[in-house]
Amino acid sequence: NPDLAREMELPTEKIDRVMAFGGLTYANDEYFSLIFRIEQCFAILLLEESLIVHGSFLLVKIKKVILANPIFHSCIVKFLPCDCDPHIIEIIKSFLLGIYTRMRGQGFLLQTPQER
């Protein structure tokens, strides 16, 4: 609560900036479930053994498998307007998964073999 923070003389600049642009949108259970499903796919498929078999294109292959999955599609469309253009849906899916794929790939490379 920004008013309470001001009363307690706490810094509120960040909150004020966010509120100026419509406030915060918190992740809900459905969004958490979507990200959890994506993470589960990477946790199962992104292994050293898979990297040896599939080579440097492993992340691209995992991304393609997830993008083609109808469950992933149905999870994404829950967050979009009903009349959203199918092409826009594909762009959003690819963008979201692209960001996650890069993050997950970097995380994999930074892990030690014992952590994998």
C-alpha positions in Angstrom: 0.0 0.0 0.0 1.7 3.2 -1.2 -0.1 5.4 1.4 1.1 3.3 4.2 4.6 3.3 2.8 4.6 7.1 2.7 3.3 7.3 6.3 6.2 5.1 7.4 8.6 7.3 5.3 9.6 4.5 3.1 10.8 5.1 -0.5 7.9 4.9 -3.0 9.4 6.2 -6.2 9.4 2.7 -7.9 5.8 2.1 -6.9 4.7 5.6 -8.0 6.2 5.0 -11.5 4.6 1.6 -11.8 1.2 2.9 -10.7 1.5 5.8 -13.2 1.4 3.1 -16.0 -1.6 1.3 -14.7 -0.3 -0.6 -11.7 1.1 -4.0 -11.2 -0.3 -7.2 -12.7 0.6 -10.1 -10.5 1.1 -13.6 -11.8 -2.0 -15.8 -11.2 -2.2 -19.6 -10.8 -2.8 -20.1 -14.6 0.3 -18.2 -15.5 2.4 -20.0 -12.9 1.1 -23.3 -14.3 2.1 -22.3 -17.8 5.6 -21.4 -16.8 5.8 -24.5 -14.7 4.9 -26.7 -17.7 7.5 -25.0 -19.8 10.1 -25.5 -17.1 9.1 -29.2 -16.8 9.7 -29.7 -20.5 13.2 -28.2 -20.3 14.0 -30.1 -17.1 13.1 -33.4 -18.8 14.7 -32.7 -22.2 17.7 -30.4 -21.5 20.3 -33.0 -20.4 24.0 -33.5 -21.2 23.1 -36.8 -23.0 20.5 -35.0 -25.2 23.1 -32.3 -26.0 25.5 -35.0 -27.2 22.8 -36.7 -29.3 21.2 -33.5 -30.8 24.2 -31.1 -30.7 24.0 -27.4 -30.5 20.5 -27.2 -31.9 19.0 -29.0 -28.8 17.4 -25.7 -27.5 15.9 -24.9 -30.9 14.4 -28.5 -31.1 12.9 -28.2 -27.6 11.4 -24.8 -28.4 9.8 -26.3 -31.6 8.4 -29.2 -29.7 6.8 -26.9 -27.1 5.5 -24.5 -29.8 3.8 -27.3 -31.7 2.1 -28.7 -28.5 -1.7 -28.0 -28.4 -1.7 -27.9 -24.6 0.9 -25.0 -24.7 -1.3 -23.3 -27.2 -4.4 -23.6 -25.1 -2.6 -22.3 -22.0 -1.4 -19.2 -23.9 -4.8 -18.3 -25.4 -6.3 -18.1 -21.9 -4.4 -14.8 -21.5 -5.4 -13.3 -24.8 -8.6 -11.7 -26.1 -11.0 -14.1 -27.8 -10.8 -12.4 -31.1 -7.0 -12.4 -31.2 -5.5 -13.0 -34.7 -3.9 -16.5 -34.9 -0.8 -14.9 -36.4 -0.5 -12.6 -33.3 -0.9 -15.7 -31.1 2.0 -17.4 -32.8 4.2 -14.3 -32.4 3.4 -14.1 -28.7 4.0 -17.8 -28.2 7.4 -17.6 -30.0 8.4 -14.5 -28.2 7.6 -15.8 -24.7 9.2 -19.2 -25.4 12.2 -17.5 -27.1 13.0 -15.5 -24.0 12.5 -18.6 -21.7 14.7 -20.7 -24.0 17.6 -18.3 -24.0 17.3 -17.9 -20.2 17.2 -21.7 -19.7 20.1 -22.3 -22.1 22.3 -19.8 -20.3 21.4 -21.3 -17.0 22.3 -24.8 -18.4 25.7 -23.6 -19.5 26.5 -21.9 -16.2 25.7 -25.1 -14.2 28.5 -27.3 -13.2 28.3 -31.0 -14.2 27.4 -31.9 -10.6 24.4 -29.5 -10.6 23.0 -31.0 -13.8 
